[in-house]
Amino acid sequence: MKYITVLLFILVTSIAGAQVKFVTKVNKKSLGIDQHIRVDFFINTDMELTSFWPPEFKNFNIVAGPTKRADATYVDEGQSLELICSYIISPKSVGNFVIDAARMELKGKRYKTVPIHIEVSKAVNSTSVPSAPNENIYLVTEVSRNSITLKDSLIVSHRIYVTPAIKVIDWKLVDQPVYTNCSISANKIRDLKVENVIYKESKHSSLIWQKVILKPKGKGVISIAPVEIAFQMKFLSGKRDVYGVPTYETKLVQLKSNEVIIAIR
């Protein structure tokens, strides 16, 4: 048990009462600003939980969560129920911060955990995080043709390619694409349909984020400036938890698509 505790860097703070155990666990108390913390709240009781209030996570962003599960254990005396509420958070800045106490109520009585101090340093290189995100996820601007006449139109697709090892949790538009010397007609995509394709000679999942139709206004070129999107990725860390189950890491990656120039004949 000591070996497992050291291996996972689990820090425990708890408040316990009669047949009640309320525990906060984090997987690390010191990290770089480019890393994440997993926070688990464990409630072990044979009484019905009335309310649960997580901390506000000041100075942190919530990357994922809350996820909840219940584990039941049967012993001679009866059933023991453990409720687990989990978050993945990332620091907003460098410094020393506190994860405040979580609170709960059981049959009119309130409990809370002890705050946990977290030290955040400058960005570090983690071997569990892909060091070259462009080898795992791509943002590409694709066009239906490389040159057109004044009478033609052009279809532009902003497409995302992701390797099977990567799962995109969420994304946020950082910078819109800019089109010059053309009129723009948006081709609305009702459903973000995921396709399995071959890209760069390997298997990828792909979807079109945005599609537009361009028509030239005059001679010269149509210029398509890059679109920039921030992606929240999830991937296997290469580690396992105490039960032997593979664990995941998350990382925020900001990608910019390629610039495209179309000649007008």
C-alpha positions as CSV (number, residue, x, y, z in Angstrom):
1,M,0.0,0.0,0.0
2,K,2.9,2.4,0.8
3,Y,4.4,1.6,-2.6
4,I,1.1,2.4,-4.4
5,T,0.7,5.7,-2.5
6,V,4.2,6.8,-3.4
7,L,3.8,5.8,-7.0
8,L,0.7,7.8,-7.6
9,F,1.8,10.8,-5.4
10,I,-1.6,10.7,-3.7
11,L,-2.1,13.4,-1.1
12,V,-5.0,12.8,1.3
13,T,-6.9,15.2,3.5
14,S,-10.0,14.0,5.3
15,I,-12.6,14.6,7.9
16,A,-14.2,11.6,9.4
17,G,-17.2,11.0,11.7
18,A,-19.1,8.0,12.8
19,Q,-19.6,5.8,9.7
20,V,-18.7,8.9,7.6
21,K,-15.5,9.5,5.7
22,F,-15.1,12.6,3.5
23,V,-11.8,12.7,1.6
24,T,-10.2,14.8,-1.0
25,K,-7.4,13.3,-3.1
26,V,-5.2,14.9,-5.7
27,N,-2.6,13.2,-7.9
28,K,0.1,15.9,-7.4
29,K,0.7,19.0,-5.3
30,S,3.4,20.4,-7.4
31,L,3.1,20.8,-11.2
32,G,4.0,23.0,-14.2
33,I,1.5,25.5,-15.6
34,D,1.2,23.3,-18.7
35,Q,0.1,20.3,-16.6
36,H,-3.2,19.1,-15.0
37,I,-4.4,17.9,-11.6
38,R,-6.9,15.2,-11.0
39,V,-9.1,15.9,-8.0
40,D,-11.3,13.2,-6.5
41,F,-13.8,13.6,-3.7
42,F,-14.5,10.4,-1.8
43,I,-17.6,10.1,0.4
44,N,-17.9,6.8,2.3
45,T,-21.1,6.5,4.3
46,D,-24.1,4.2,4.9
47,M,-26.4,7.3,5.0
48,E,-28.1,9.0,2.2
49,L,-26.3,12.0,0.9
50,T,-28.4,15.2,1.0
51,S,-26.2,17.7,-0.8
52,F,-22.6,18.1,-2.1
53,W,-20.8,21.3,-2.9
54,P,-17.5,21.2,-4.7
55,P,-15.0,24.1,-4.2
56,E,-15.0,26.9,-6.7
57,F,-11.5,26.0,-7.9
58,K,-10.2,29.6,-7.8
59,N,-7.1,30.1,-9.9
60,F,-7.8,27.0,-11.9
61,N,-9.7,26.1,-15.0
62,I,-12.0,23.0,-15.1
63,V,-10.8,20.8,-18.0
64,A,-13.1,17.9,-17.4
65,G,-15.8,17.0,-14.9
66,P,-17.6,16.5,-12.7
67,T,-17.8,12.8,-13.3
68,K,-19.5,10.7,-10.7
69,R,-19.6,7.1,-9.8
70,A,-20.7,4.9,-6.8
71,D,-18.9,1.8,-5.6
72,A,-20.7,-0.6,-3.3
73,T,-18.8,-3.0,-1.0
74,Y,-20.6,-5.9,0.8
75,V,-19.2,-7.0,4.2
76,D,-20.6,-9.1,7.0
77,E,-22.2,-6.1,8.7
78,G,-23.9,-5.0,5.5
79,Q,-23.3,-2.7,2.5
80,S,-20.7,0.1,2.4
81,L,-21.3,2.8,-0.3
82,E,-18.5,5.0,-1.6
83,L,-19.4,8.0,-3.8
84,I,-16.7,9.5,-6.0
85,C,-16.8,12.9,-7.7
86,S,-13.9,13.7,-10.0
87,Y,-12.5,16.8,-11.8
88,I,-9.5,17.5,-13.9
89,I,-8.2,21.1,-13.5
90,S,-5.4,23.2,-14.9
91,P,-3.7,26.2,-13.3
92,K,-4.3,29.7,-14.7
93,S,-0.9,31.1,-13.6
94,V,2.3,30.4,-11.8
95,G,2.3,30.6,-8.0
96,N,1.1,29.0,-4.8
97,F,-2.7,28.3,-4.7
98,V,-5.3,26.5,-2.6
99,I,-8.0,24.0,-3.6
100,D,-10.6,25.0,-1.1
101,A,-12.7,22.7,1.0
102,A,-15.5,20.7,-0.5
103,R,-18.7,20.5,1.6
104,M,-21.5,18.0,2.0
105,E,-24.7,17.5,4.1
106,L,-25.9,14.2,5.6
107,K,-29.2,14.1,7.4
108,G,-28.9,17.8,8.5
109,K,-25.2,17.5,9.5
110,R,-22.5,19.3,7.4
111,Y,-19.0,18.1,6.7
112,K,-16.1,19.6,4.9
113,T,-12.6,18.6,3.7
114,V,-9.3,20.3,4.5
115,P,-8.0,22.7,1.8
116,I,-5.0,21.5,-0.3
117,H,-2.1,23.7,-1.1
118,I,-0.8,23.5,-4.7
119,E,2.5,24.8,-6.1
120,V,2.5,25.8,-9.8
121,S,5.8,26.4,-11.6
122,K,6.8,27.3,-15.1
123,A,6.0,25.0,-18.0
124,V,7.7,21.6,-17.9
125,N,8.2,18.9,-20.5
126,S,6.2,15.8,-19.7
127,T,7.0,12.5,-21.4
128,S,3.4,11.4,-21.0
129,V,2.2,14.3,-23.2
130,P,2.7,14.2,-27.0
131,S,5.6,16.6,-27.6
132,A,4.6,17.1,-31.3
133,P,0.8,17.7,-31.3
134,N,0.9,18.2,-35.1
135,E,1.7,14.5,-35.4
136,N,-1.6,13.6,-33.7
137,I,-4.1,16.3,-34.7
138,Y,-4.2,18.5,-37.8
139,L,-6.3,21.5,-38.8
140,V,-6.3,21.8,-42.6
141,T,-7.9,24.2,-45.1
142,E,-8.9,22.3,-48.2
143,V,-10.1,23.8,-51.5
144,S,-12.1,22.2,-54.4
145,R,-9.7,23.6,-57.0
146,N,-6.4,25.4,-57.2
147,S,-7.3,28.0,-59.8
148,I,-10.6,29.4,-61.1
149,T,-12.1,31.9,-63.6
150,L,-14.3,34.9,-62.7
151,K,-17.3,32.9,-63.6
152,D,-16.4,30.0,-61.3
153,S,-17.0,29.3,-57.6
154,L,-14.8,27.6,-55.1
155,I,-15.6,25.4,-52.1
156,V,-13.4,25.8,-49.0
157,S,-13.5,23.2,-46.2
158,H,-11.8,23.6,-42.9
159,R,-11.2,20.0,-41.8
160,I,-9.8,18.4,-38.6
161,Y,-7.8,15.2,-38.7
162,V,-7.2,13.2,-35.5
163,T,-5.2,10.0,-35.0
164,P,-6.9,7.1,-33.1
165,A,-4.8,7.7,-30.1
166,I,-6.3,11.2,-29.6
167,K,-9.8,12.1,-28.5
168,V,-11.0,15.7,-28.8
169,I,-12.9,16.7,-25.7
170,D,-13.7,20.3,-26.8
171,W,-12.6,23.1,-29.0
172,K,-12.8,26.9,-29.1
173,L,-12.4,29.2,-32.0
174,V,-9.5,31.6,-31.5
175,D,-9.3,33.3,-34.9
176,Q,-11.8,33.3,-37.8
177,P,-10.5,32.6,-41.3
178,V,-10.3,35.7,-43.5
179,Y,-11.2,35.7,-47.3
180,T,-10.1,38.5,-49.6
181,N,-11.2,39.4,-53.2
182,C,-14.3,37.3,-53.1
183,S,-17.9,37.0,-52.0
184,I,-18.7,34.4,-49.3
185,S,-21.6,32.1,-49.0
186,A,-21.7,29.9,-46.0
187,N,-22.6,26.2,-46.5
188,K,-24.1,25.3,-43.1
189,I,-23.1,22.0,-41.7
190,R,-26.1,20.5,-39.8
191,D,-24.2,17.6,-38.2
192,L,-20.5,17.3,-37.5
193,K,-20.1,13.9,-39.1
194,V,-17.0,12.0,-38.2
195,E,-15.4,9.9,-41.0
196,N,-12.6,7.3,-40.8
197,V,-10.1,8.2,-43.5
198,I,-6.4,7.7,-44.5
199,Y,-4.4,10.8,-44.0
200,K,-0.6,11.0,-44.3
201,E,-0.6,7.3,-45.0
202,S,-2.2,6.4,-41.6
203,K,-5.7,6.0,-40.1
204,H,-7.4,9.2,-38.9
205,S,-10.8,10.3,-37.8
206,S,-11.9,13.4,-39.7
207,L,-14.7,16.0,-39.7
208,I,-15.4,19.3,-41.5
209,W,-15.6,22.2,-39.0
210,Q,-16.7,24.8,-41.5
211,K,-17.5,24.9,-45.3
212,V,-17.9,28.0,-47.4
213,I,-18.4,28.8,-51.1
214,L,-16.3,31.7,-52.6
215,K,-16.9,33.6,-55.8
216,P,-14.2,35.9,-57.1
217,K,-14.8,39.7,-57.3
218,G,-12.0,40.5,-59.7
219,K,-8.8,39.3,-61.3
220,G,-5.7,38.4,-59.3
221,V,-5.9,36.0,-56.5
222,I,-8.2,34.9,-53.7
223,S,-6.4,34.8,-50.3
224,I,-7.6,32.5,-47.5
225,A,-6.0,33.4,-44.2
226,P,-5.6,30.6,-41.6
227,V,-8.2,29.7,-39.1
228,E,-7.0,29.1,-35.5
229,I,-8.7,26.8,-33.0
230,A,-7.8,25.7,-29.5
231,F,-8.4,21.9,-28.9
232,Q,-8.7,20.1,-25.6
233,M,-7.3,16.6,-26.2
234,K,-7.5,13.4,-24.2
235,F,-5.0,10.5,-24.6
236,L,-3.6,7.5,-22.8
237,S,-0.9,8.5,-20.4
238,G,1.0,5.2,-20.6
239,K,0.3,4.7,-16.9
240,R,-2.2,2.6,-14.9
241,D,-4.1,3.3,-11.7
242,V,-4.0,1.1,-8.6
243,Y,-6.6,-1.2,-10.2
244,G,-4.5,-1.7,-13.3
245,V,-6.8,0.4,-15.5
246,P,-5.1,2.6,-18.1
247,T,-5.2,6.3,-17.2
248,Y,-5.6,9.4,-19.4
249,E,-3.9,12.7,-19.7
250,T,-5.4,15.9,-21.2
251,K,-3.7,18.8,-23.0
252,L,-4.7,22.1,-24.5
253,V,-3.3,22.5,-28.0
254,Q,-3.8,25.6,-30.2
255,L,-3.5,24.9,-34.0
256,K,-3.5,27.2,-37.0
257,S,-4.5,25.9,-40.5
258,N,-2.5,26.5,-43.7
259,E,-2.8,29.7,-45.8
260,V,-4.2,29.2,-49.3
261,I,-3.8,31.3,-52.4
262,I,-6.1,30.7,-55.4
263,A,-5.2,32.1,-58.8
264,I,-8.0,33.7,-60.8
265,R,-7.6,33.2,-64.5
